[in-house]
Amino acid sequence: MPTLTYQDIHQHYEVHGSGEPFLLHHGLTSSCKDWYRHLPWLTEEYQIVLIDARGHGMTTAPAGDDRYSWEIMADDVNRLLEHLGIERAIIGGLSMGGGISLAFALRYPQKVRSLILCDTAGTGVGPAQAPVSREEMERLMAAREETVRQYGIMEALGYRAIAAGLAPKPVLEDPVQREEWLERLSRFSVNGAIYAMRVAAMRNVVPGIERTKELTMPTLVVIGEEDALLPAAEWLRDTLPNRRYAFLTRVGHATARYKPAAWRKAVEDFLNDLEQGRDIRGEVTL
């Protein structure tokens, strides 16, 4: 499998299809495989570039807070694009991958043809209901990290979450989704669960977030009705000057996974309108 080596990091990536380059970044705990269900239609027109973030999938999982940040992971994306000779691409991601994509757009705006931000972390905008203080968040994270170290990924983040009813609703309700979720967790690393999770789950803000209003590339913001990150998506909707806002009903976090047909329509319509030179600004409900 293709690997890009930088210092002590061996970054797994995949390239599928041909056409205009389109890089997609997975979310926390996931990997390139998150996008496989969408490859058949995506590769009809695009060269799809997938990347396993550090600490995820088949990429090296270094230890240390200094090895993980929004900027570091955005630079990993840039390094891969340069390695592949791609000067400009459609950039998209889900959850943590959305935060990385936003960080990339802020650091390398000239390299982004269009931007797709799905269920995006890293804005610093938290849930509207029952906000948790940073001190309490740090306490909860420390307890989770100790459980991960003591019992491993599958027990700490998988089986216990299911038993406590804390796993995503589709995972709790659908045995097929449950097996897929557990299989995905089996590829997650302990270091990823500790250090990457601190970046994505601790309300750490993408550096330069105040410059989001200056991003002029066409942007699609996708969010699920039941996602705790809905206020963050609404902030992106109200801040980005050249955006389309896709609101997906009856679904929570990870819209591409749990409502794939609606997610496909949102993305496909956005890209088709761009191709045809139509105005992409507006809002849609799916």
C-alpha positions, 0 to 999 in steps of 0.5 A: 500500500502507498506510504509517504515517509516524513521523519518518523511518520509513515503516512498511509494514503490511497489514490482512486480513479482519475480526473480532478483531484479531490482529497477526502479526510476521515474523522476521529477513530476512522481511516481511509475506509470511511470513504469506500462506500462513496468511491463508486460514484466519486471515481466516475469524475474525480481522482480521489485521494484518501489519507490515514491521519497520524494515529489512525489506520495504517499510519504511524501513531507517535506519542506526545502532544507535540506530534498532533495539532490541526496545523501538523495534520494540515501540513501532512495533507499538504505534504501528500499533495506535493508528493503527488504533484497536485497543485490545487484540489477539492478538499473535504473532510468529516468531523476531525477531517473537517477541522483538518480541511478548514485548517488546510484552507486557512494555511494554504487557500491558494491550493483549495479549488473548493472546500467541503466541511462535514460535521466539522470540529475545531471551530471552538463553537460548542453545543448549545445545550448543557455546555461542559467546562474545559476543566470538566472536559479535561477531567473526563478526557483524563479518565478516558485516557486512563481507561484506554491505557488500562483496557485497550481501544475495543473495551474502553471506546467500544464495548463499554460505550455500547453497554452504557448507551453512549455509542452513536444511535445507529450503532445502538439500533442496528447490528450491522452498523455496530459491527462496522463501528467495532471493526473501525475502532479495531484499526484505531491506535492507543496513541491516536485515542489519547493525542489525536482525541485531545486535538479533536475532542477538547474544543481546541480551535483551529489556528486562525479561525478568525480568518474564516470570514476571509475564505472566498473559495466555494464551500459546502457546509454539511451537518446533521439535524441531531449533531451536537456540532450543529451550532458550529455548522451554523457558525460556519454558515453565517461566517463563510462568504461563499457557501452552501449550507446542507442540513440533513434531517433525522441524522446525527454525527457522521452524515456521510456514514449514516445518511449516505444517499443524502450526503451524496446528493448534497456533495454531488449537487454542489460539485455539479453546480460548480462545474456548470458555473452556477451560483452555489450560495444558499441552503438546502434541506435533505 
